[in-house]
Amino acid sequence: MIDFVPDPALYPFDSRWFDSSSGRVHYIDEGTGPPIVFCHGSPTWSFLYRHIVRALRDRFRCIAVDNLGFGLSARPAGFGYTVSEHTAVMGELIDHLRLDGFLLMGQDWGGPIGLGAAAARADRVQGIVLGNTAFWPVEQPANLAFSVVMSSPPLQRRILERNLLVERFLLGRTGPALTPAEADHYRAAQPTKEARRGLAVMPGEIRAARPLLERLAADVPARLGTKPALAVWGMRDKVFRPRACLPRMRSAFTELEVVELRRAKHFIQEDAPDQIAAAITARFR
C-alpha cells in the first residue's frame, strides 16, 4: 500500500477499502442520494474528483475509486494493470456496494473502464456522464505514435524513474494552476519506481486494448445507448479532440446532452469542476 495520508483540508473524505479478487482497492463514498461512480484515468487518482465530490455530495452519493496501481490502492504482484483487468475490478466494487440506479462518470481511461463495468450491468445503470474519453479503438496517428514512443524502453524508464506522466503531462500542463500542496498529492500517490508500474502500462494499452475497445464500440450503444447521457467536454483537449469525439458520442447515445467546457483541456476536473458539477446536477437532479 502507499504510505501517504491526504491532507483533510484538500481531500476531506473518509478512506474506504475493498478487497477485490486482485488486490485492495481504495475508494471514497460520500453523501446521500442517487449514487454516482467516478472513474479516473492515467496518471491521476480519486483526488482528481475532489472539487466535484464536494460540490455534489449534498445531492448525490459520490463514490470515487482508485484503480489498482493508482492513488492509495494496492500495487499487487501478478496484476497486469490492463484496461480489461481494471474493468473487472470496477465491476466487482459496484457489485460489492450493491449499487442500483447508479450514474457513472468516466474521463480518460476511466471512460472505457467504467463503461465496461456499466455495460455488463446495464439494467442497474441510471445514466452516463463522459468527459474527454473514447470507448472505441484509437485511430489517430498522433495518439498511436504516442503509444509507441511512451512504450519504448527509454520512455518507460522515465515513467518509472522520473514519474514522467505525472510531472510532465499532469503537473506540466497549462491551465488553472495547482497549488504546491495539490501537486504534491499527485506526486505522493506515485512515490517510487515500484509504485509506478501501473502508470507505465497505460500508454501501451492505447494499442493493446483494441479488442476490448472494439467490443465497447458495439456494446455501449447497444446496452447503454438509450440511457440519459451527458458529455462534459474540454474543448481545448488535443488528445480527445471534440471534432473527432463528439460526433461518435452523439451517435452512441440517443439522449445525449453536451456541455462544452470552452477553456478546459484534458484534465477537465481540474480545469472546470464547478461547470461539471452544475451540468451533472442539471441533467440528473
Salt bridges, closest charged atoms under 4 A:
ASP19 OD1 - ARG24 NE 3.72
ASP29 OD2 - ARG61 NH2 2.69
GLU30 OE1 - ARG57 NH1 3.04
ASP58 OD1 - ARG59 NE 2.94
ASP66 OD2 - HIS26 ND1 2.86
ASP95 OD1 - ARG121 NE 2.80
ASP95 OD1 - ARG124 NH1 3.03
ASP108 OD1 - HIS266 NE2 2.76
GLU139 OE2 - ARG210 NH2 3.00
GLU167 OE2 - ARG187 NE 2.68
GLU182 OE2 - ARG50 NH2 2.93
GLU182 OE2 - HIS51 NE2 3.95
ASP184 OD1 - ARG187 NH1 3.00
GLU214 OE2 - ARG210 NE 3.09
ASP237 OD2 - HIS266 ND1 2.98
GLU257 OE2 - ARG283 NE 3.74
GLU260 OE1 - ARG262 NH2 2.54
GLU270 OE2 - ARG50 NH1 2.81
ASP271 OD1 - ARG173 NH2 3.23
